[in-house]
Amino acid sequence: MFFLKFSKKTKIILIVQFFIAAVILTEFCAFARCIQNMDSDMASELMLAKECFTHKTFWPRSWHYSTELRLLNTQLVTSFLFAFTSSWLTVKAVSAIILCFALPLSLWFLLGTLGVKNRWIKLLCALFIFIPWSRTMWNIVQFGNYYIPHITISFIYTGLFLSLAYSELSAKKRKTFAIVFFTLAFISGASGIRYILNFQFPIALAIVAFSVYRLVNRKEAFDFSHFFIKDRPTFYAVMNIFLSGFGYIVNSLVLKRLFSFSTWNDIRFNTIGDVSFSDVHRSIFEIFGYHNGVLVFGPAGINNVMLYSAFIFFIVCFVVCIKKHESEHKRFFFIIAAVMIVLNSFAIIHTEYKDRYFIPSLVYCVPCFALFLESPNLSVLKKYLVGVSFSVALILGAFTTYIDVLTSDGNLDKRAVCRFLDDNYDFGYATFWNANVFTMMTDGRVEFGNLYYDTIDGVKYIPTKFKCDLWLTPERFYRDDYKANEPIFFLVTQKQYNDASQRAVFKNGTQVYSDNFYRVFEFKNKKAFIDAF
């Protein structure tokens, strides 16, 4: 590979050019294909940002949140942009690229604490964390932005821990790092259980387990002060989980009473066998850009081959770096990364399985890759093999992702009915996935209350009785006096109508629109709609 023969300066210039191209492509895709790639979940991010801007607070109590309270999240950036434009598309596209830069910046900090010296390696890894390896990454990270706060905080938090635990810092710097670290520990816990599971508990488990192993192996007597206080890694690991646990208690007992959001306190283990090895295999490889049913010798097919090669070489290098005793903080970083991936995979597989939940731990492959390239314990051949395969896999994955984003349209079916609703109504009802996306497409002019659904034998139907779904929408939508005297519409897909055409709500409403995808029913006012059930 000619790249390896270039000087460090030339490598930096080439990587910077790739980075600029990635920035331009990402922003172009965000602007040009925003509506085509939007869904109700993404649209709710903009709705929350607008709610923040309207109420002049980053944490409005008038909002129904989802599974976590968003203390440090995307609305800190997105809501600010509504001061400059009323175009929701512009706000989304601009905020997406701003938030994407948080990924390489936080990674740069982590790599600095890990002692990565070569600037071209840091730039290469910054490029890798910036680009979308797959459509899943595009939807959840680069465009959807959901996990950017999780990944960014995780990188900064891990970097702070490694600095405090293993580096010799000046008194002023140690005090500053400790304050930020402890503050993030509490805020992360207060945001919800996800941050704790993603990186806080894995750090504590890895460090404390190793300290216990070392104590037993050396046959030393246990001394509380020496074990928990004088040993810096153990002290910061324990304080990390103590403060995050305290934050979660505040989340469950205090913040839950002040804000509307769901908690994970009632989550249950699923049945063994519900998630197979092939499910996990597929999820992980598709996150890294694997494509099903593609030509073997096409770009996506070559990417699949390189991805398997990268996986094999990555595992080999990972094992070598742990066994051959890298410097203490680097070795512990490898251990922490491994515990993160294993622990999060266990939780995902045995509770609520969703592909995207793997992302916050799998991104730790990127800083591990940086350490491989600088490791004195890896041969030149191993570095070459892992470097080429990993780089080609991620860059080709990003290339095919950009093509997919530019050529697909997930909302073609919504154009006509959206124009009809925008011309005739201000407020109506639909199930969640047919609601917020239209609010975004009309720059907030058409608002939706979410209607809950009946589930029968795993199939979702329009309900027999009116029930609101208090999920990712403002509280005012569900007040009796909101839009009380205006005509109300009810939007359903053709499948929803065909599956439940005998529901009273359809018979009591007036059908005013129908196409191949949607039907719209009109009611005199909100009360008439509720009574129609």
C-alpha positions as CSV (number, residue, x, y, z in Angstrom):
1,M,0.0,0.0,0.0
2,F,1.7,3.2,-1.2
3,F,0.3,5.2,1.7
4,L,2.7,3.5,4.1
5,K,5.7,4.8,2.1
6,F,4.7,8.4,2.4
7,S,6.3,10.8,4.9
8,K,4.3,11.7,8.0
9,K,3.6,15.2,6.5
10,T,2.3,13.7,3.3
11,K,0.1,11.2,5.2
12,I,-1.4,14.1,7.2
13,I,-2.1,16.1,4.0
14,L,-3.8,13.1,2.4
15,I,-5.9,12.3,5.5
16,V,-6.9,15.9,5.9
17,Q,-8.1,15.8,2.2
18,F,-10.2,12.7,3.0
19,F,-11.5,14.4,6.1
20,I,-12.6,17.5,4.1
21,A,-14.3,15.3,1.5
22,A,-16.1,13.4,4.3
23,V,-17.3,16.7,5.9
24,I,-18.6,17.9,2.5
25,L,-20.3,14.6,1.7
26,T,-21.9,14.4,5.2
27,E,-23.2,17.9,5.0
28,F,-24.4,17.5,1.5
29,C,-26.3,14.3,2.4
30,A,-27.7,16.0,5.5
31,F,-29.1,18.9,3.4
32,A,-30.0,17.3,0.1
33,R,-31.5,14.1,1.6
34,C,-32.8,15.2,4.9
35,I,-36.5,14.7,4.3
36,Q,-35.8,11.4,2.4
37,N,-34.0,10.0,5.4
38,M,-36.2,11.4,8.2
39,D,-38.4,9.4,10.5
40,S,-40.6,10.2,13.5
41,D,-37.8,9.3,16.0
42,M,-35.4,11.8,14.4
43,A,-38.1,14.4,14.0
44,S,-38.7,14.2,17.8
45,E,-35.2,15.5,18.3
46,L,-36.1,18.6,16.4
47,M,-39.4,18.9,18.2
48,L,-37.7,18.8,21.6
49,A,-35.1,21.4,20.4
50,K,-38.0,23.7,19.3
51,E,-39.7,23.1,22.7
52,C,-36.4,24.1,24.4
53,F,-36.2,27.2,22.3
54,T,-39.8,28.2,22.9
55,H,-39.6,27.7,26.7
56,K,-36.1,29.1,27.0
57,T,-34.7,26.0,28.8
58,F,-32.7,23.0,27.8
59,W,-34.8,20.7,29.9
60,P,-38.5,21.6,29.4
61,R,-40.9,19.9,31.8
62,S,-43.6,20.3,29.2
63,W,-42.0,17.4,27.1
64,H,-42.7,13.7,27.3
65,Y,-39.2,12.1,27.1
66,S,-38.5,8.6,26.1
67,T,-36.2,6.2,28.1
68,E,-33.8,8.7,29.5
69,L,-33.7,12.3,30.7
70,R,-31.6,14.2,28.2
71,L,-29.4,16.3,30.5
72,L,-26.3,16.5,28.2
73,N,-27.7,15.9,24.8
74,T,-28.3,17.1,21.3
75,Q,-30.8,19.8,22.2
76,L,-27.9,21.9,23.7
77,V,-26.8,22.5,20.1
78,T,-30.0,22.1,18.1
79,S,-32.3,24.4,20.1
80,F,-29.8,27.3,19.7
81,L,-30.1,27.1,15.9
82,F,-33.8,28.0,16.0
83,A,-32.7,31.5,16.9
84,F,-31.4,32.0,13.4
85,T,-33.8,30.1,11.2
86,S,-37.4,28.8,11.1
87,S,-36.4,26.0,8.7
88,W,-36.4,22.7,10.4
89,L,-34.4,21.1,7.6
90,T,-31.7,23.7,8.0
91,V,-31.6,23.3,11.7
92,K,-31.3,19.5,11.3
93,A,-28.6,19.6,8.6
94,V,-26.4,22.2,10.4
95,S,-26.8,20.6,13.8
96,A,-25.9,17.2,12.4
97,I,-22.5,18.4,11.1
98,I,-21.8,20.4,14.3
99,L,-22.5,17.4,16.5
100,C,-20.5,15.1,14.3
101,F,-17.4,17.1,15.1
102,A,-17.8,16.2,18.7
103,L,-16.8,12.7,17.8
104,P,-13.2,13.3,16.5
105,L,-12.6,16.0,19.1
106,S,-13.5,13.7,22.0
107,L,-11.5,10.9,20.4
108,W,-8.5,13.2,20.0
109,F,-8.6,13.8,23.8
110,L,-8.8,10.1,24.6
111,L,-5.9,9.3,22.2
112,G,-3.9,12.0,23.9
113,T,-4.4,10.5,27.3
114,L,-3.5,7.1,25.8
115,G,-0.2,8.5,24.7
116,V,-0.7,8.2,20.9
117,K,2.1,10.3,19.5
118,N,1.8,10.1,15.7
119,R,-0.5,12.9,14.5
120,W,-1.3,11.1,11.3
121,I,-2.6,8.1,13.3
122,K,-4.8,10.4,15.4
123,L,-6.1,12.1,12.3
124,L,-6.8,8.8,10.6
125,C,-8.8,7.6,13.6
126,A,-10.6,10.9,13.8
127,L,-11.6,10.4,10.2
128,F,-12.8,6.8,11.0
129,I,-15.0,8.0,13.9
130,F,-16.5,10.8,11.7
131,I,-17.6,8.8,8.7
132,P,-20.6,6.5,8.6
133,W,-19.4,2.9,8.3
134,S,-22.9,1.7,7.5
135,R,-26.5,2.8,7.0
136,T,-27.1,1.9,10.7
137,M,-24.3,4.3,11.7
138,W,-25.7,7.0,9.5
139,N,-29.2,6.7,10.9
140,I,-28.1,6.5,14.6
141,V,-24.9,8.5,14.7
142,Q,-23.9,10.8,11.9
143,F,-27.4,11.9,10.8
144,G,-29.7,10.7,13.6
145,N,-27.2,12.0,16.2
146,Y,-28.8,9.9,18.9
147,Y,-25.6,8.3,20.2
148,I,-23.2,11.2,19.6
149,P,-23.6,12.4,23.2
150,H,-23.1,8.9,24.6
151,I,-20.0,8.3,22.5
152,T,-18.5,11.8,23.2
153,I,-19.1,11.6,26.9
154,S,-17.8,8.1,27.0
155,F,-14.5,9.0,25.3
156,I,-14.0,12.1,27.5
157,Y,-14.9,10.2,30.6
158,T,-12.6,7.3,29.9
159,G,-9.8,9.7,29.0
160,L,-10.3,11.5,32.3
161,F,-10.3,8.2,34.2
162,L,-7.0,7.1,32.6
163,S,-5.3,10.4,33.3
164,L,-6.4,10.5,36.9
165,A,-5.6,6.9,37.6
166,Y,-2.3,6.4,35.8
167,S,-0.8,9.8,34.8
168,E,1.3,12.2,36.9
169,L,-0.6,15.4,36.7
170,S,0.1,18.8,38.2
171,A,-2.0,19.7,41.2
172,K,-4.1,22.2,39.3
173,K,-4.7,19.8,36.3
174,R,-5.6,16.9,38.6
175,K,-8.1,19.1,40.5
176,T,-9.7,20.2,37.2
177,F,-9.9,16.7,35.8
178,A,-11.3,15.3,39.0
179,I,-14.0,17.9,39.2
180,V,-15.0,17.3,35.6
181,F,-14.8,13.5,36.1
182,F,-17.0,13.5,39.2
183,T,-19.5,15.9,37.7
184,L,-19.8,13.7,34.6
185,A,-20.2,10.6,36.8
186,F,-23.2,12.1,38.6
187,I,-24.8,13.7,35.5
188,S,-24.4,10.5,33.5
189,G,-26.1,8.5,36.3
190,A,-28.8,11.1,36.6
191,S,-29.5,10.9,32.9
192,G,-30.4,7.2,33.1
193,I,-29.1,3.7,33.3
194,R,-27.7,3.6,29.8
195,Y,-24.6,5.6,30.5
196,I,-23.9,3.5,33.6
197,L,-24.1,0.3,31.5
198,N,-22.2,1.6,28.6
199,F,-19.0,2.7,30.3
200,Q,-19.2,3.5,34.0
201,F,-19.9,0.0,35.3
202,P,-17.4,-1.7,32.9
203,I,-14.7,0.7,34.1
204,A,-15.5,-0.1,37.8
205,L,-15.8,-3.9,37.1
206,A,-12.5,-4.2,35.2
207,I,-10.4,-2.2,37.6
208,V,-11.9,-3.6,40.9
209,A,-11.7,-7.2,39.5
210,F,-8.1,-6.7,38.6
211,S,-7.3,-5.2,42.0
212,V,-8.9,-8.2,43.8
213,Y,-7.0,-10.6,41.5
214,R,-3.7,-8.8,42.3
215,L,-4.4,-8.9,46.0
216,V,-5.2,-12.6,46.0
217,N,-2.3,-13.5,43.7
218,R,0.2,-11.7,45.9
219,K,-1.3,-13.1,49.0
220,E,-1.6,-9.7,50.6
221,A,-3.8,-8.9,53.6
222,F,-6.8,-6.7,52.8
223,D,-6.5,-3.1,54.0
224,F,-9.5,-0.9,53.3
225,S,-7.6,2.4,53.2
226,H,-4.8,1.0,50.9
227,F,-7.3,-0.9,48.6
228,F,-10.0,1.8,48.1
229,I,-8.2,5.1,48.8
230,K,-4.5,4.9,48.2
231,D,-4.7,2.9,45.1
232,R,-5.6,5.5,42.5
233,P,-7.2,3.3,39.8
234,T,-9.5,1.6,42.3
235,F,-10.3,4.9,44.1
236,Y,-11.5,6.6,40.9
237,A,-13.2,3.4,39.6
238,V,-15.2,3.1,42.9
239,M,-16.0,6.8,43.1
240,N,-17.1,6.6,39.5
241,I,-19.8,3.9,40.2
242,F,-20.7,5.5,43.5
243,L,-21.5,8.9,42.1
244,S,-23.2,7.5,39.0
245,G,-25.3,5.2,41.2
246,F,-26.2,8.2,43.4
247,G,-27.1,10.1,40.2
248,Y,-29.4,7.2,39.1
249,I,-31.1,7.3,42.5
250,V,-31.8,11.0,42.0
251,N,-33.1,10.2,38.5
252,S,-35.5,7.6,39.8
253,L,-36.7,9.3,43.0
254,V,-36.5,13.0,42.2
255,L,-36.2,13.8,38.5
256,K,-38.9,11.2,37.7
257,R,-41.4,13.3,39.7
258,L,-40.4,16.5,37.9
259,F,-40.2,15.2,34.3
260,S,-42.1,12.7,32.2
261,F,-39.8,9.8,31.0
262,S,-39.7,6.0,31.2
263,T,-37.2,4.2,33.4
264,W,-35.5,0.8,33.0
265,N,-36.4,-0.2,36.6
266,D,-39.0,-2.8,35.4
267,I,-36.9,-4.3,32.6
268,R,-36.8,-8.2,32.6
269,F,-34.6,-10.9,31.2
270,N,-35.9,-12.4,28.0
271,T,-36.1,-16.1,27.3
272,I,-32.9,-17.9,26.4
273,G,-32.9,-18.5,22.7
274,D,-34.9,-15.4,21.8
275,V,-31.6,-14.0,20.4
276,S,-29.4,-16.3,18.4
277,F,-25.7,-16.2,17.6
278,S,-26.6,-15.3,14.0
279,D,-28.6,-12.3,15.2
280,V,-25.6,-11.0,17.0
281,H,-23.3,-11.8,14.2
282,R,-25.5,-10.0,11.7
283,S,-26.0,-6.9,13.9
284,I,-22.3,-6.4,14.7
285,F,-21.1,-6.9,11.1
286,E,-23.9,-4.7,9.6
287,I,-22.9,-1.9,12.0
288,F,-19.4,-2.1,10.5
289,G,-20.8,-2.0,6.9
290,Y,-21.5,-5.6,5.9
291,H,-24.0,-5.8,3.0
292,N,-26.3,-8.8,2.3
293,G,-27.0,-10.1,-1.2
294,V,-24.4,-8.0,-3.0
295,L,-22.0,-8.9,-5.8
296,V,-18.8,-10.5,-4.5
297,F,-16.6,-8.3,-6.7
298,G,-18.6,-5.1,-6.4
299,P,-17.6,-2.4,-3.9
300,A,-19.9,-3.7,-1.2
301,G,-18.7,-7.3,-1.8
302,I,-15.1,-6.3,-1.5
303,N,-16.0,-4.4,1.7
304,N,-17.5,-7.6,3.1
305,V,-14.3,-9.6,2.5
306,M,-12.1,-6.8,4.0
307,L,-14.4,-6.6,7.0
308,Y,-13.9,-10.3,7.8
309,S,-10.1,-9.9,7.3
310,A,-10.1,-6.8,9.6
311,F,-12.0,-8.8,12.2
312,I,-9.5,-11.6,12.3
313,F,-6.4,-9.3,12.3
314,F,-8.0,-7.1,14.9
315,I,-8.6,-10.0,17.3
316,V,-5.0,-11.2,16.8
317,C,-3.6,-7.8,17.6
318,F,-5.9,-7.3,20.5
319,V,-4.7,-10.5,22.2
320,V,-1.1,-9.8,21.5
321,C,-1.3,-6.3,23.0
322,I,-2.9,-7.6,26.2
323,K,-0.6,-10.6,26.7
324,K,2.7,-8.8,25.9
325,H,2.1,-6.2,28.6
326,E,1.7,-2.8,27.0
327,S,2.3,0.2,29.4
328,E,-0.1,0.0,32.3
329,H,-2.7,2.5,31.2
330,K,-2.7,1.2,27.7
331,R,-3.1,-2.4,28.8
332,F,-6.0,-1.4,31.1
333,F,-7.6,0.5,28.3
334,F,-7.7,-2.7,26.3
335,I,-9.2,-4.6,29.2
336,I,-11.8,-1.9,29.8
337,A,-12.7,-1.9,26.1
338,A,-13.1,-5.7,26.2
339,V,-15.3,-5.6,29.3
340,M,-17.4,-2.8,27.8
341,I,-18.1,-4.9,24.7
342,V,-18.7,-8.1,26.5
343,L,-20.8,-6.6,29.3
344,N,-23.0,-4.5,27.0
345,S,-23.4,-7.5,24.6
346,F,-24.6,-9.6,27.5
347,A,-27.1,-7.0,28.6
348,I,-28.4,-6.4,25.1
349,I,-28.8,-10.1,24.3
350,H,-30.5,-10.9,27.5
351,T,-32.9,-8.0,27.9
352,E,-34.0,-5.7,25.1
353,Y,-32.3,-6.6,21.9
354,K,-31.8,-3.8,19.3
355,D,-29.0,-3.6,16.8
356,R,-28.1,0.0,17.6
357,Y,-27.4,-0.7,21.3
358,F,-24.0,-2.3,20.3
359,I,-22.7,1.0,18.8
360,P,-21.5,2.8,21.9
361,S,-19.2,0.0,22.9
362,L,-18.1,-1.1,19.4
363,V,-16.7,2.4,18.6
364,Y,-13.9,1.6,21.0
365,C,-12.4,-0.4,18.2
366,V,-11.1,2.9,16.8
367,P,-8.9,3.9,19.7
368,C,-7.7,0.3,20.0
369,F,-6.7,0.5,16.3
370,A,-4.7,3.6,17.0
371,L,-2.8,1.7,19.8
372,F,-2.1,-1.2,17.4
373,L,-0.4,1.0,14.9
374,E,2.0,2.4,17.6
375,S,2.5,-0.8,19.6
376,P,6.1,-1.9,20.0
377,N,4.8,-5.5,20.6
378,L,3.3,-5.9,17.1
379,S,5.3,-6.8,14.1
380,V,5.4,-4.6,11.0
381,L,3.4,-7.3,9.2
382,K,0.6,-7.4,11.8
383,K,0.4,-3.6,11.8
384,Y,0.2,-3.6,8.0
385,L,-2.5,-6.3,7.8
386,V,-4.7,-4.8,10.5
387,G,-4.1,-1.2,9.2
388,V,-5.0,-2.0,5.6
389,S,-8.0,-4.2,6.2
390,F,-9.5,-2.0,8.9
391,S,-9.0,1.2,6.8
392,V,-10.3,-0.2,3.6
393,A,-13.3,-1.8,5.3
394,L,-14.4,1.4,7.0
395,I,-13.7,3.7,4.1
396,L,-15.5,1.4,1.6
397,G,-18.3,1.1,4.1
398,A,-18.6,4.8,4.2
399,F,-18.5,5.1,0.4
400,T,-21.4,2.7,-0.1
401,T,-23.3,4.3,2.7
402,Y,-23.1,7.8,1.1
403,I,-24.3,6.3,-2.2
404,D,-27.2,4.6,-0.4
405,V,-28.2,7.8,1.3
406,L,-28.0,9.8,-1.9
407,T,-30.1,7.3,-3.9
408,S,-32.8,6.1,-1.5
409,D,-36.0,7.8,-0.4
410,G,-37.8,6.5,2.6
411,N,-40.6,9.1,2.5
412,L,-41.7,9.1,-1.1
413,D,-45.1,7.8,0.1
414,K,-45.6,10.7,2.4
415,R,-45.3,13.6,0.0
416,A,-48.9,13.9,-1.3
417,V,-50.6,13.4,2.1
418,C,-48.2,15.8,3.7
419,R,-49.2,18.6,1.2
420,F,-52.9,17.8,1.9
421,L,-52.5,18.0,5.7
422,D,-50.4,21.2,5.5
423,D,-53.0,22.9,3.3
424,N,-56.0,22.0,5.5
425,Y,-55.1,21.2,9.2
426,D,-53.1,22.3,12.2
427,F,-53.6,19.3,14.5
428,G,-54.5,15.7,14.4
429,Y,-53.7,12.1,15.6
430,A,-51.7,9.2,14.3
431,T,-49.6,6.4,15.7
432,F,-46.1,7.4,16.5
433,W,-44.2,6.4,13.4
434,N,-46.8,8.3,11.2
435,A,-46.8,11.4,13.4
436,N,-43.7,13.4,14.2
437,V,-42.1,12.9,10.8
438,F,-44.9,15.0,9.2
439,T,-44.4,17.7,11.8
440,M,-40.8,18.0,10.6
441,M,-41.8,17.9,6.9
442,T,-44.1,20.9,7.5
443,D,-41.7,23.0,9.6
444,G,-43.8,22.4,12.6
445,R,-47.1,23.6,11.1
446,V,-48.9,20.3,11.4
447,E,-48.9,18.8,14.9
448,F,-49.8,15.3,16.0
449,G,-51.0,13.7,19.2
450,N,-49.7,10.1,19.4
451,L,-52.3,7.4,19.5
452,Y,-51.5,4.2,21.4
453,Y,-52.3,0.9,19.6
454,D,-53.7,-2.5,20.5
455,T,-51.3,-5.5,20.2
456,I,-52.9,-8.8,19.4
457,D,-50.6,-11.9,18.8
458,G,-47.7,-9.5,18.2
459,V,-49.6,-7.4,15.6
460,K,-50.3,-3.8,16.2
461,Y,-53.8,-2.5,15.5
462,I,-55.7,0.8,15.7
463,P,-57.2,0.7,19.3
464,T,-60.8,0.0,20.1
465,K,-60.7,2.7,22.8
466,F,-59.0,6.0,22.8
467,K,-55.6,6.0,24.5
468,C,-52.8,8.5,24.1
469,D,-49.2,7.4,23.7
470,L,-47.2,9.9,25.8
471,W,-44.0,9.6,23.9
472,L,-41.7,12.2,22.5
473,T,-44.3,15.0,22.2
474,P,-45.2,18.1,24.2
475,E,-47.6,17.7,27.1
476,R,-50.0,20.4,25.7
477,F,-51.0,18.1,22.8
478,Y,-53.0,16.0,25.2
479,R,-54.8,18.8,27.1
480,D,-58.5,19.0,26.4
481,D,-58.3,22.7,25.7
482,Y,-55.5,22.5,23.1
483,K,-56.9,23.0,19.5
484,A,-60.3,22.1,21.1
485,N,-62.5,23.9,18.6
486,E,-60.7,23.1,15.4
487,P,-61.4,20.3,12.9
488,I,-59.2,17.3,13.8
489,F,-57.8,14.7,11.4
490,F,-56.9,11.1,12.0
491,L,-54.1,9.7,9.7
492,V,-53.7,6.0,9.2
493,T,-51.8,3.9,6.7
494,Q,-53.8,1.7,4.3
495,K,-52.6,-1.4,6.1
496,Q,-53.8,0.0,9.5
497,Y,-57.2,0.7,8.0
498,N,-57.5,-2.6,6.2
499,D,-56.5,-4.5,9.4
500,A,-59.1,-2.7,11.5
501,S,-61.7,-1.2,9.1
502,Q,-64.6,-2.1,11.4
503,R,-63.4,0.1,14.2
504,A,-66.0,2.6,15.3
505,V,-63.6,5.5,14.9
506,F,-63.6,5.0,11.1
507,K,-67.4,4.8,10.9
508,N,-67.8,8.0,13.0
509,G,-65.3,10.0,11.0
510,T,-65.5,11.5,7.5
511,Q,-62.9,10.2,5.0
512,V,-61.4,13.3,3.3
513,Y,-58.3,11.8,1.7
514,S,-57.0,8.5,0.3
515,D,-54.1,7.4,-1.8
516,N,-52.1,4.2,-2.2
517,F,-50.5,4.6,1.1
518,Y,-52.6,6.7,3.5
519,R,-56.2,7.6,4.5
520,V,-57.2,10.7,6.4
521,F,-60.5,11.0,8.4
522,E,-61.9,14.3,9.7
523,F,-63.7,15.0,13.0
524,K,-65.5,18.1,14.1
525,N,-63.2,18.7,17.0
526,K,-60.9,16.9,19.5
527,K,-63.8,15.8,21.7
528,A,-65.7,14.4,18.7
529,F,-62.6,12.4,17.8
530,I,-62.2,11.0,21.3
531,D,-65.9,10.1,21.5
532,A,-65.7,8.4,18.1
533,F,-64.0,5.4,19.8
